[in-house]
Amino acid sequence: MDKRNESSNTDLILLGLFPDMKHVNFLVCAILLIYTMALTSNSILILLIWVDSHLHMPMYFLLSQLALMDMTLISSIVPKMATDFFSGKRNISRVACGTQIFFFLTVGIAECTLITLMSYDRYVAICNPLRYTLIMSQKVCLQMAAISWAGGALTSLAHTAYAMHFPICSSREIPHFLCEIMSILKLACDDVSAYEKALVVTSIVVLLIPLSLIMSSYALIFLAVLHMKSPKGRDKALATCFSHLTVVCLYYGPAMVVYMRPSSYHNPRLDQVLFILDPILTPLLNPLIYSLRNKEVLGALRKVLTS
């Protein structure tokens, strides 16, 4: 009994989704619907890419990895949030909290890396089409996926281990529906200003540098598109690039607002809104963005439905 009480005294408390909001149950049900639709749509996209030989191309392989990351990201958040809401139990152990932070950061960083590599894939396909199959070989695609996952995991492991080693003061309440690294730092007894600066540096490396590479790639792509003589080829290239840039905005916009603001400017309600937009809503929108504007994916879907 004593050991159980001692363990519960070290648990953290998640205050949940907008604790002051009336009728929050409707929002939770909407999020569960989004979660179900996101899992379904991303699973269908991965299945189509796997079974249709016309989609066995570097762009679609990378897209399947993005879909897998989206499913992992949203699954690291929504089941725990929904379980806490319906059960009324909002405590979470430090180990479980650290595990959630690790998976969330791993996939978030991996997605930023993968999206950058996807922009390089589009650059090669449009600006250097004759060497595309040589440059974007199967080996290179596998290396891109491995670098994204491994880079995310290693960076996340370092930040999770360091953030969770700080002692927690008397208040163990986290004004959030998930364990998130900035919220944990606010509970620390020690001075974390130096580590917060390290987080800003990491954010620059993970967000700003990849974003600048993406923008550079698309500047070169748009210059190449302007010189295309075929209107059909130009429209196809622009449609693909528009889909990718939409995804870039969905990922990088909320992430930059969350992780590149000083801790004194963080607002719990705004952070919750941003976390609904980025890791919950984006996994639903991604397969829709890529499939609705993509004739190859729609063609593969029609084949499966009519076979």
C-alpha positions as CSV (number, residue, x, y, z in Angstrom):
1,M,0.0,0.0,0.0
2,D,2.8,2.4,0.9
3,K,4.6,1.7,-2.3
4,R,1.5,2.3,-4.3
5,N,0.9,5.6,-2.6
6,E,4.5,6.6,-3.1
7,S,4.2,5.7,-6.8
8,S,1.0,7.7,-7.2
9,N,2.7,10.7,-5.5
10,T,5.3,10.8,-8.3
11,D,2.6,10.7,-11.0
12,L,1.9,13.8,-13.1
13,I,-1.7,15.0,-13.7
14,L,-2.9,15.9,-17.2
15,L,-5.7,18.5,-16.9
16,G,-7.1,17.4,-20.2
17,L,-8.6,19.1,-23.2
18,F,-9.7,22.6,-22.5
19,P,-10.7,21.9,-18.8
20,D,-12.8,25.1,-18.6
21,M,-14.7,24.5,-21.8
22,K,-18.4,23.5,-21.6
23,H,-19.5,20.5,-23.7
24,V,-15.9,19.3,-24.3
25,N,-17.3,15.8,-24.8
26,F,-18.5,16.9,-28.3
27,L,-14.9,18.0,-29.1
28,V,-13.5,14.7,-27.8
29,C,-16.0,12.7,-30.0
30,A,-15.0,14.8,-33.0
31,I,-11.3,14.1,-32.3
32,L,-12.1,10.4,-32.0
33,L,-13.8,10.6,-35.4
34,I,-10.9,12.4,-36.9
35,Y,-8.6,9.7,-35.4
36,T,-10.6,6.9,-37.0
37,M,-10.7,8.6,-40.4
38,A,-7.0,9.4,-40.2
39,L,-6.1,5.7,-39.5
40,T,-8.4,4.5,-42.3
41,S,-7.3,7.0,-45.0
42,N,-3.6,6.5,-44.3
43,S,-4.0,2.7,-44.2
44,I,-5.8,2.8,-47.5
45,L,-3.0,5.0,-49.0
46,I,-0.3,2.7,-47.8
47,L,-2.2,-0.3,-49.1
48,L,-2.7,1.3,-52.6
49,I,1.0,2.2,-52.8
50,W,1.9,-1.4,-51.8
51,V,-0.5,-3.3,-54.2
52,D,-0.4,-1.0,-57.3
53,S,2.7,-1.4,-59.4
54,H,2.2,2.1,-61.0
55,L,2.8,3.6,-57.6
56,H,6.1,1.8,-57.0
57,M,8.0,5.0,-57.4
58,P,10.3,7.0,-55.0
59,M,7.7,9.7,-54.4
60,Y,5.0,7.2,-53.4
61,F,7.4,5.2,-51.2
62,L,8.3,8.4,-49.3
63,L,4.6,9.2,-49.2
64,S,3.9,5.8,-47.6
65,Q,6.5,6.6,-45.0
66,L,4.8,9.9,-44.2
67,A,1.5,8.1,-43.9
68,L,3.0,5.6,-41.5
69,M,4.5,8.5,-39.4
70,D,1.1,10.3,-39.4
71,M,-0.5,7.1,-38.0
72,T,2.1,6.8,-35.3
73,L,2.0,10.4,-34.4
74,I,-1.8,10.6,-33.9
75,S,-1.8,7.2,-32.1
76,S,0.7,8.5,-29.6
77,I,-1.8,11.2,-28.5
78,V,-5.5,10.4,-29.1
79,P,-6.0,7.0,-27.3
80,K,-4.5,8.3,-24.1
81,M,-6.5,11.5,-24.2
82,A,-9.8,9.7,-24.9
83,T,-9.1,7.1,-22.2
84,D,-8.4,9.8,-19.6
85,F,-11.5,11.7,-20.6
86,F,-14.0,8.8,-20.4
87,S,-12.4,7.2,-17.4
88,G,-11.9,10.4,-15.4
89,K,-8.4,9.3,-14.5
90,R,-5.9,11.9,-15.5
91,N,-2.7,10.8,-13.8
92,I,0.3,9.6,-15.8
93,S,3.5,8.1,-14.5
94,R,6.8,9.7,-15.3
95,V,7.8,6.7,-17.4
96,A,4.6,6.9,-19.4
97,C,5.0,10.6,-19.8
98,G,8.6,10.2,-21.0
99,T,7.5,7.5,-23.4
100,Q,4.8,9.7,-24.9
101,I,7.3,12.6,-25.3
102,F,9.8,10.3,-26.9
103,F,7.4,8.9,-29.6
104,F,5.9,12.4,-30.2
105,L,9.3,14.0,-30.8
106,T,10.6,11.1,-32.7
107,V,7.8,11.2,-35.3
108,G,7.6,14.9,-35.4
109,I,11.4,15.3,-36.1
110,A,11.3,12.4,-38.6
111,E,8.4,14.0,-40.5
112,C,10.3,17.3,-40.8
113,T,13.3,15.4,-42.2
114,L,11.2,13.3,-44.5
115,I,9.3,16.3,-45.9
116,T,12.6,18.0,-46.7
117,L,13.8,14.9,-48.5
118,M,10.5,14.7,-50.4
119,S,11.1,18.2,-51.7
120,Y,14.5,17.0,-52.9
121,D,12.7,14.2,-54.7
122,R,10.5,16.7,-56.5
123,Y,13.5,18.8,-57.4
124,V,15.3,15.9,-59.0
125,A,12.1,14.7,-60.8
126,I,11.3,18.1,-62.3
127,C,14.8,19.7,-62.7
128,N,16.8,16.6,-63.6
129,P,14.3,14.1,-65.0
130,L,16.7,12.1,-67.1
131,R,18.8,11.1,-64.1
132,Y,15.8,10.7,-61.7
133,T,15.8,6.9,-61.6
134,L,19.6,6.8,-61.2
135,I,19.6,9.4,-58.3
136,M,16.5,8.3,-56.6
137,S,17.2,4.6,-56.5
138,Q,15.6,2.1,-54.2
139,K,18.7,2.1,-52.0
140,V,18.6,5.9,-51.7
141,C,14.9,5.9,-50.8
142,L,15.5,3.3,-48.1
143,Q,18.3,5.4,-46.8
144,M,16.1,8.5,-46.7
145,A,13.5,6.7,-44.7
146,A,16.1,5.2,-42.3
147,I,17.8,8.6,-41.8
148,S,14.4,10.2,-41.0
149,W,13.4,7.6,-38.5
150,A,16.8,7.2,-36.9
151,G,17.5,10.9,-36.8
152,G,14.2,11.6,-35.1
153,A,14.7,8.8,-32.6
154,L,18.2,9.8,-31.6
155,T,17.3,13.5,-31.2
156,S,14.2,12.7,-29.3
157,L,16.0,10.3,-27.0
158,A,18.5,12.9,-26.0
159,H,15.9,15.6,-25.3
160,T,13.5,13.3,-23.6
161,A,16.1,11.8,-21.2
162,Y,17.5,15.3,-20.4
163,A,14.1,16.9,-19.9
164,M,12.8,14.1,-17.7
165,H,15.8,14.1,-15.4
166,F,14.8,17.5,-13.9
167,P,13.1,17.2,-10.4
168,I,9.5,18.2,-10.4
169,C,8.2,20.8,-7.8
170,S,5.1,20.4,-5.7
171,S,2.6,21.3,-8.5
172,R,2.4,18.3,-10.9
173,E,-0.5,19.5,-13.0
174,I,0.1,19.8,-16.7
175,P,-2.4,22.2,-18.4
176,H,-2.5,20.0,-21.5
177,F,-4.1,16.8,-22.9
178,L,-0.6,15.2,-23.5
179,C,2.8,15.1,-22.0
180,E,4.8,17.7,-23.9
181,I,8.3,18.8,-23.3
182,M,7.7,22.6,-22.8
183,S,4.9,21.8,-20.3
184,I,7.3,19.5,-18.4
185,L,10.0,22.1,-18.2
186,K,7.5,24.6,-16.5
187,L,7.2,22.1,-13.6
188,A,10.9,21.8,-13.1
189,C,12.4,23.0,-9.8
190,D,15.9,23.7,-11.3
191,D,16.8,26.5,-13.6
192,V,16.1,25.3,-17.1
193,S,16.9,28.5,-19.0
194,A,20.1,27.0,-20.5
195,Y,18.2,23.9,-21.7
196,E,15.5,26.1,-23.2
197,K,18.1,27.8,-25.3
198,A,19.3,24.4,-26.4
199,L,15.7,23.6,-27.4
200,V,15.6,26.8,-29.5
201,V,18.8,25.8,-31.3
202,T,17.4,22.3,-31.9
203,S,14.2,24.0,-33.3
204,I,16.3,26.0,-35.7
205,V,18.1,22.9,-36.9
206,V,14.9,20.8,-37.2
207,L,12.6,23.5,-38.5
208,L,14.3,26.5,-40.0
209,I,17.2,24.8,-41.8
210,P,14.9,22.2,-43.5
211,L,12.3,24.9,-44.3
212,S,15.0,27.0,-46.0
213,L,16.1,23.9,-48.0
214,I,12.5,23.2,-49.0
215,M,12.0,26.8,-50.1
216,S,15.3,26.7,-52.1
217,S,14.2,23.5,-53.8
218,Y,10.9,24.9,-54.8
219,A,12.4,28.2,-56.0
220,L,14.5,26.1,-58.4
221,I,11.5,23.9,-59.3
222,F,9.3,27.0,-60.2
223,L,12.0,28.4,-62.3
224,A,12.2,25.1,-64.2
225,V,8.4,24.9,-64.5
226,L,8.3,28.4,-66.1
227,H,10.6,27.1,-68.9
228,M,8.5,24.1,-69.6
229,K,6.9,24.1,-73.1
230,S,4.2,21.6,-72.4
231,P,1.2,23.0,-70.6
232,K,0.2,19.5,-69.5
233,G,3.6,18.9,-67.9
234,R,3.6,22.3,-66.3
235,D,0.1,21.7,-64.8
236,K,1.1,18.3,-63.5
237,A,4.3,19.6,-61.9
238,L,2.5,22.5,-60.3
239,A,-0.3,20.3,-58.9
240,T,2.3,17.9,-57.2
241,C,4.2,20.9,-55.8
242,F,1.1,22.5,-54.5
243,S,0.1,19.4,-52.6
244,H,3.6,19.2,-51.1
245,L,3.7,22.9,-50.1
246,T,0.3,22.6,-48.5
247,V,1.7,19.8,-46.3
248,V,4.8,21.8,-45.5
249,C,2.6,24.7,-44.2
250,L,0.4,22.3,-42.1
251,Y,3.5,20.8,-40.4
252,Y,5.9,23.8,-40.1
253,G,3.4,26.5,-39.2
254,P,2.1,25.2,-35.9
255,A,5.4,23.6,-35.0
256,M,7.3,26.9,-35.4
257,V,4.7,28.8,-33.2
258,V,5.0,26.1,-30.5
259,Y,8.7,25.5,-30.3
260,M,10.2,28.8,-31.4
261,R,8.5,31.1,-28.9
262,P,10.1,32.0,-25.6
263,S,8.6,30.0,-22.7
264,S,7.1,33.2,-21.2
265,Y,4.9,33.7,-24.3
266,H,3.4,30.2,-24.1
267,N,-0.4,30.1,-23.6
268,P,-2.0,26.8,-22.6
269,R,-5.1,27.3,-24.7
270,L,-3.2,28.4,-27.8
271,D,-0.9,25.5,-27.4
272,Q,-3.8,23.1,-27.2
273,V,-5.3,24.5,-30.4
274,L,-2.0,24.2,-32.2
275,F,-1.6,20.6,-31.0
276,I,-5.1,19.8,-32.4
277,L,-4.2,21.4,-35.7
278,D,-0.7,19.8,-36.2
279,P,-0.5,16.2,-34.8
280,I,-4.3,15.5,-34.9
281,L,-5.8,17.2,-37.9
282,T,-2.8,17.1,-40.2
283,P,-2.7,13.2,-40.4
284,L,-6.3,13.3,-41.7
285,L,-5.6,16.0,-44.3
286,N,-2.4,14.6,-45.7
287,P,-3.9,11.6,-47.5
288,L,-6.7,13.7,-48.8
289,I,-4.4,16.4,-50.1
290,Y,-2.2,13.9,-51.9
291,S,-5.0,11.7,-53.2
292,L,-7.6,14.1,-54.4
293,R,-5.2,16.0,-56.6
294,N,-3.3,12.9,-57.8
295,K,-4.7,11.0,-60.8
296,E,-2.4,8.0,-60.1
297,V,-3.6,7.5,-56.6
298,L,-7.3,8.0,-57.7
299,G,-6.7,5.5,-60.5
300,A,-5.3,2.9,-58.2
301,L,-8.3,3.4,-55.8
302,R,-10.7,2.9,-58.7
303,K,-8.9,-0.3,-59.7
304,V,-9.2,-1.7,-56.2
305,L,-12.8,-0.8,-55.9
306,T,-13.8,-2.3,-59.3
307,S,-11.7,-5.5,-59.1
